[in-house]
Amino acid sequence: MRSRWLAMSRTVVVAMVLLPFCTARADVSDEADVEEEIIFRCHYEMGEFGVEAVQLCIEAENSAVKALSAYPEQAKAIISRCTGYAHGYGWWKVKLCVDQDIEAEAALAQYPAEHAALIETCRREVEKQGPAKVKACADQRIAAKRK
């Protein structure tokens, strides 16, 4: 019983100490919810490594949330998809997913017109997995045609 109380009080103390570091905003959620989520995720995942590790985690997560909030309107659909897919792993993973999809979409736009049908086939096959998966599919098929 005492160990549970100590663990709970430690969590509350760490949350109170680290709360001022949570200043980022996210389009996907209420700011207070994002702050709380980041604190608890970082404490849960990094707490055994000490307060400094938790603080670094919170800073990295806030940085990712802040970056996602600054993306242009055209990226909202990708952000939404990546949030649904990767949010459980942290905001840094969402940002990584978004960055990869934006980069893949830009690359796909540069492919020669002769690959348009192949790219469209890949889009239908991978459905909602995003542009990075479409590009991987298209690249694999283009390489196979060359052999």
Residue frames relative to the residue before (quaternion, step in Angstrom):
aa qw qx qy qz dx dy dz
M 1.0000 0.0000 0.0000 0.0000 0.00 0.00 0.00
R 0.6703 0.4977 -0.2968 0.4636 3.54 0.90 -0.95
S 0.6538 0.5159 -0.3256 0.4476 3.63 0.95 -0.79
R 0.6208 0.5235 -0.3436 0.4717 3.59 1.09 -0.66
W 0.6506 0.5150 -0.3127 0.4623 3.55 0.95 -0.88
L 0.6494 0.5111 -0.3138 0.4675 3.58 0.98 -0.84
A 0.6542 0.5058 -0.3151 0.4657 3.58 0.94 -0.85
M 0.6689 0.4923 -0.3062 0.4652 3.57 0.93 -0.88
S 0.6672 0.4872 -0.3181 0.4651 3.59 0.90 -0.85
R 0.6060 0.5432 -0.3539 0.4609 3.61 1.07 -0.65
T 0.6404 0.5254 -0.3213 0.4590 3.58 0.97 -0.86
V 0.6683 0.4957 -0.3008 0.4661 3.58 0.90 -0.91
V 0.6531 0.5079 -0.3172 0.4636 3.60 0.92 -0.86
V 0.6598 0.4949 -0.3142 0.4701 3.60 0.87 -0.91
A 0.6463 0.5155 -0.3215 0.4618 3.60 0.94 -0.83
M 0.6674 0.4932 -0.3085 0.4649 3.60 0.93 -0.82
V 0.6546 0.5074 -0.3140 0.4642 3.58 1.00 -0.78
L 0.7717 0.3978 -0.1965 0.4558 3.56 0.90 -0.92
L 0.4464 0.7228 -0.4395 0.2917 3.61 1.19 -0.28
P 0.6516 0.5216 -0.3502 0.4250 3.66 0.86 -0.73
F 0.6285 0.5497 -0.3449 0.4287 3.62 1.15 -0.42
C 0.6423 0.5332 -0.3150 0.4516 3.58 1.22 -0.30
T 0.1955 0.8164 -0.5181 0.1637 3.57 0.16 1.25
A 0.5109 0.6729 -0.4168 0.3355 3.60 1.23 -0.15
R 0.3006 -0.7270 0.5885 0.1864 3.52 -1.29 0.46
A 0.1312 -0.7657 0.6224 0.0955 3.55 -1.24 0.48
D 0.4808 -0.6715 0.4829 0.2912 3.55 -1.03 0.77
V 0.6543 0.5805 -0.2943 0.3851 3.52 1.15 -0.67
S 0.8199 0.1349 -0.0123 0.5562 3.57 1.07 -0.56
D 0.6294 -0.4984 0.4271 0.4160 3.52 -1.32 0.17
E 0.5937 -0.6136 0.3897 0.3452 3.59 -0.96 0.88
A 0.6659 0.5013 -0.3124 0.4556 3.60 0.87 -0.90
D 0.6432 0.5165 -0.3209 0.4654 3.58 1.01 -0.78
V 0.6436 0.5161 -0.3156 0.4688 3.57 1.00 -0.84
E 0.6453 0.5242 -0.3214 0.4532 3.58 0.90 -0.89
E 0.6807 0.4870 -0.2871 0.4659 3.55 0.85 -0.98
E 0.6450 0.5297 -0.3144 0.4523 3.56 0.94 -0.90
I 0.6601 0.5079 -0.3043 0.4622 3.58 0.91 -0.92
I 0.6554 0.5149 -0.3192 0.4511 3.57 0.85 -0.91
F 0.7236 0.4439 -0.2656 0.4570 3.56 0.75 -0.99
R 0.6281 0.5170 -0.3513 0.4634 3.60 0.99 -0.72
C 0.6884 0.4807 -0.2904 0.4591 3.58 0.84 -0.94
H 0.6379 0.5076 -0.3352 0.4723 3.58 0.99 -0.75
Y 0.6652 0.5085 -0.3020 0.4558 3.58 0.92 -0.89
E 0.7477 0.4181 -0.2199 0.4666 3.57 0.85 -0.99
M 0.8179 0.2675 -0.1054 0.4983 3.60 0.98 -0.79
G 0.4110 0.7654 -0.4339 0.2386 3.59 1.25 -0.19
E 0.6479 0.5351 -0.3288 0.4310 3.58 0.99 -0.74
F 0.6779 0.4855 -0.2857 0.4724 3.59 1.24 -0.36
G 0.6542 -0.5468 0.2923 0.4332 3.56 1.29 0.11
V 0.7121 -0.4730 0.3304 0.4001 3.51 -1.37 0.33
E 0.6341 0.5425 -0.3427 0.4316 3.60 0.96 -0.78
A 0.6499 0.5060 -0.3155 0.4713 3.59 0.98 -0.81
V 0.6362 0.5141 -0.3233 0.4758 3.57 1.01 -0.80
Q 0.6517 0.5195 -0.3101 0.4574 3.57 0.94 -0.90
L 0.6537 0.5018 -0.3153 0.4705 3.61 0.93 -0.84
C 0.6236 0.5324 -0.3293 0.4683 3.57 1.02 -0.78
I 0.6634 0.5039 -0.3015 0.4638 3.57 0.89 -0.95
E 0.6498 0.5130 -0.3180 0.4620 3.58 0.94 -0.83
A 0.6582 0.5028 -0.3075 0.4685 3.60 0.96 -0.85
E 0.6597 0.5003 -0.3065 0.4696 3.57 0.95 -0.86
N 0.6532 0.5065 -0.3127 0.4681 3.59 0.94 -0.85
S 0.6230 0.5401 -0.3309 0.4590 3.55 1.03 -0.77
A 0.6604 0.5003 -0.3008 0.4723 3.59 0.97 -0.86
V 0.6472 0.5121 -0.3170 0.4673 3.60 0.96 -0.86
K 0.6527 0.5150 -0.3102 0.4610 3.57 0.94 -0.91
A 0.6522 0.5090 -0.3096 0.4688 3.59 0.95 -0.86
L 0.6584 0.5098 -0.3126 0.4571 3.59 0.91 -0.86
S 0.6397 0.5362 -0.3201 0.4481 3.57 1.06 -0.73
A 0.6973 0.4776 -0.2619 0.4659 3.58 1.17 -0.55
Y 0.4641 0.6831 -0.4575 0.3298 3.62 1.22 -0.07
P 0.5668 -0.6125 0.4249 0.3508 3.60 -1.12 0.60
E 0.7064 -0.4807 0.3355 0.3967 3.53 -1.30 0.45
Q 0.6218 0.5717 -0.3414 0.4124 3.60 1.05 -0.76
A 0.6712 0.5083 -0.2939 0.4524 3.59 1.16 -0.49
K 0.4273 0.7442 -0.4473 0.2520 3.62 1.22 -0.22
A 0.6546 0.5072 -0.3269 0.4554 3.62 0.92 -0.81
I 0.6516 0.4968 -0.3100 0.4822 3.57 0.99 -0.82
I 0.6365 0.5241 -0.3288 0.4606 3.60 0.95 -0.84
S 0.6517 0.5188 -0.3099 0.4583 3.56 0.94 -0.88
R 0.6657 0.4949 -0.3024 0.4695 3.59 0.91 -0.91
C 0.6919 0.4760 -0.2807 0.4646 3.57 0.85 -0.94
T 0.6060 0.5430 -0.3591 0.4571 3.59 1.06 -0.65
G 0.6659 0.4984 -0.2974 0.4688 3.57 0.94 -0.85
Y 0.6988 0.4831 -0.2550 0.4619 3.54 1.03 -0.82
A 0.8543 0.2327 -0.0523 0.4618 3.57 0.67 -1.11
H 0.4102 0.7588 -0.4524 0.2264 3.59 1.21 -0.21
G 0.6242 0.5683 -0.3408 0.4138 3.59 1.00 -0.69
Y 0.6817 0.4750 -0.2764 0.4829 3.56 1.24 -0.39
G 0.6635 -0.4789 0.3073 0.4859 3.58 1.25 -0.15
W 0.6278 -0.5647 0.3931 0.3640 3.52 -1.28 0.48
W 0.5751 0.5730 -0.3896 0.4350 3.61 1.09 -0.52
K 0.6535 0.5017 -0.3120 0.4732 3.59 1.04 -0.75
V 0.6059 0.5324 -0.3492 0.4770 3.59 1.07 -0.70
K 0.6644 0.5021 -0.3047 0.4622 3.58 0.88 -0.94
L 0.6316 0.5279 -0.3283 0.4632 3.59 0.97 -0.82
C 0.6430 0.5183 -0.3072 0.4728 3.58 0.94 -0.89
V 0.6618 0.5059 -0.2996 0.4650 3.59 0.89 -0.96
D 0.6681 0.5067 -0.3017 0.4537 3.59 0.85 -0.97
Q 0.6646 0.4971 -0.3053 0.4669 3.58 0.94 -0.85
D 0.6722 0.4927 -0.3046 0.4611 3.59 0.94 -0.81
I 0.6385 0.5122 -0.3311 0.4694 3.60 0.98 -0.77
E 0.6568 0.5036 -0.3011 0.4736 3.56 0.95 -0.88
A 0.6665 0.4989 -0.3029 0.4638 3.60 0.94 -0.85
E 0.6400 0.5248 -0.3267 0.4564 3.59 0.97 -0.83
A 0.6507 0.5012 -0.3119 0.4776 3.58 0.99 -0.82
A 0.6525 0.5058 -0.3160 0.4675 3.60 0.98 -0.79
L 0.6489 0.5215 -0.3206 0.4518 3.60 0.94 -0.86
A 0.6242 0.5465 -0.3348 0.4468 3.60 1.07 -0.69
Q 0.6890 0.4798 -0.2701 0.4713 3.59 1.20 -0.50
Y 0.4792 0.6729 -0.4473 0.3426 3.61 1.23 -0.15
P 0.5798 -0.5872 0.4299 0.3664 3.59 -1.09 0.62
A 0.6345 -0.5673 0.3820 0.3601 3.56 -1.16 0.67
E 0.5809 0.6074 -0.3703 0.3956 3.59 1.12 -0.58
H 0.6958 0.4533 -0.2685 0.4881 3.61 1.21 -0.41
A 0.3795 0.7660 -0.4612 0.2376 3.62 1.24 -0.02
A 0.6740 0.4872 -0.3058 0.4636 3.61 0.88 -0.89
L 0.6424 0.5211 -0.3173 0.4638 3.56 1.00 -0.83
I 0.6501 0.5082 -0.3091 0.4728 3.60 0.96 -0.86
E 0.6563 0.5050 -0.3125 0.4654 3.59 0.95 -0.83
T 0.6116 0.5328 -0.3417 0.4746 3.59 1.05 -0.70
C 0.6601 0.4974 -0.3030 0.4744 3.57 0.94 -0.87
R 0.6179 0.5426 -0.3490 0.4494 3.61 1.00 -0.77
R 0.6717 0.4859 -0.2998 0.4720 3.58 0.94 -0.85
E 0.6796 0.5167 -0.2948 0.4292 3.58 0.94 -0.84
V 0.7562 0.3557 -0.2158 0.5051 3.59 0.87 -0.84
E 0.2479 -0.8329 0.4603 0.1815 3.55 1.38 -0.12
K 0.8668 -0.1058 0.1006 0.4769 3.57 -0.54 -1.17
Q 0.4349 0.7216 -0.4503 0.2956 3.59 1.16 0.36
G 0.5798 -0.6513 0.3395 0.3526 3.57 1.24 -0.08
P 0.7183 -0.4904 0.3158 0.3793 3.52 -1.33 0.41
A 0.6101 0.5527 -0.3714 0.4293 3.63 1.00 -0.66
K 0.6631 0.4800 -0.2977 0.4911 3.60 1.02 -0.77
V 0.6138 0.5367 -0.3450 0.4649 3.59 1.05 -0.74
K 0.6658 0.5023 -0.2977 0.4646 3.57 0.90 -0.93
A 0.6409 0.5170 -0.3258 0.4646 3.60 0.95 -0.84
C 0.6429 0.5154 -0.3077 0.4757 3.58 0.99 -0.85
A 0.6835 0.4851 -0.2855 0.4648 3.58 0.84 -0.99
D 0.6506 0.5168 -0.3206 0.4549 3.60 0.91 -0.86
Q 0.6495 0.5183 -0.3149 0.4586 3.56 0.97 -0.85
R 0.6975 0.4677 -0.2778 0.4665 3.60 0.91 -0.87
I 0.6163 0.5252 -0.3431 0.4761 3.58 1.06 -0.70
A 0.6576 0.5016 -0.3057 0.4717 3.58 0.94 -0.85
A 0.6433 0.5217 -0.3212 0.4592 3.59 1.01 -0.77
K 0.6344 0.5328 -0.3263 0.4551 3.61 1.05 -0.73
R 0.6568 0.5340 -0.3068 0.4351 3.56 1.06 -0.74
K 0.6227 0.5756 -0.3362 0.4098 3.59 1.14 -0.54
